[in-house]
Amino acid sequence: MIPAMEEFITGYPVVDLYDPEYRIKRCLDFWRTIPADCRISTMIEILEWYGDLRKPDRTRTASSHIAECPMNVSYALSELTTAAYRLAASKEGNQLKMRPGEAQSLTILRTAFHTCGHGNDTKPPLELALRHFQKKPYSLAFFDAVAVYRECLSHTRQTATQMLRAEIDLILWQDPRNAESPQTACWSEGIRRGVNSLSNGEQILWRALFQSFYCGAACWPPNRWSPRAERTLSALGPDRFGDRVQGWISSTAADPLQLTTAGSYVLKNLIWFAAIIRDSQLDETMHTLLLRRWKRRQPVEKAAVALAYLWSEATAHHGRDTVLQRLTDLAAAYGSGGDQIERVRQNYVQHSAGNNPT
């Protein structure tokens, strides 16, 4: 660690005497004074030393003077990290050379550590790494780093990290080396096995499509999902998408079916893609799948609402009577009264009454 940084950390102010934003601003100003070619390497050192101080089985690499005051140092390292992430995401990032390269980003992802997960520093390690894979496939090194970070978050119970863990699980679902036992496999394992059986060229197209998957609470496709999703679907080919997915769904024989949290996001995204291509047979295959018997109802519900969205957009190629019947089926299977599917059905009845293609 550069001497100025160690001096800054050991002289960090008493936490109770200052507003947190004042301390963060102080850290931001300090980062700007560090030589540009040392900033990323110093950020990684800080992450390593924070882990040394906070992990239960820590082995200290910090100096003996720093080790004498771990709580004060812990706050200093944590808030320096928050400030570094803030600068990396800002317009100053490039100018200050605070944007880590791919290898540096993966090191940050592997090294970051959190004790409780309630702060603003849980998502940046993943975001910094993802920046390097916007236009190319995820690498095995990326999957390895993500898996390490997922383990780091496994003990946190904050709402923010629950959603982050779900996003990471959806990414790790895409690792071609992962496989589940047929006896305990999620329904989505059939999709993964199907892709792994294809030629390398087609696998690349499917993996690009998977990388556009959205992980979030939205029932309808968010605006930012559509451009990348439509681009990857066009590269794969809508007809090929429909044929492959129908085949993989039809080959699923388990009863009842198992659906993990990651698998539920896979299914929801596949339904959104089906809504784009408007293949009548694929729509019916999806509908039949969701009405099958599942071990746990809760993960399937988000996919059922997505399917309600699909049917509400499907009048042109199914006809109003068919769409209304399918929405009624879903409402009966996954709730009634004021739930989301019933509201979709009621809105559909209201807005389609004067337009009834058959």
Buried (B, 14 or more C-beta within 10 A) or exposed (E): BEEBBBEBBBEBEEBEEEEEEEBBEBBBEBBBEBEEEBBBBBBBBBBBBBBBBBEEEBEEBBEEEBBEEBEBBBBBBBBBBBBBBBBBBEEBBEEBBBBBEBEBBBBBBBBBBBBEBBBEBBBBBBEBBBBBBEEEBBEEEBBBBBBBBBEBBEEBEBEBBEBBBBBBBBBBBBBEEEEBEEEEBBBBBBBBBBBEEEEEEBBBBBBBBBBBBBBEEBBBBEEEBBEBBBEBBEEBBBEEBBBBBBEBBEEBEBEEBBBBBBBBBBBBBBBBBBBBBBBEEBBBBBBEBBBBEBEEEEBBBBBBBBBBBBBBBBBEEBBBEBBBEBBBBBBEBBBEEEBBBBBBBEEBEEEBEEEEEE
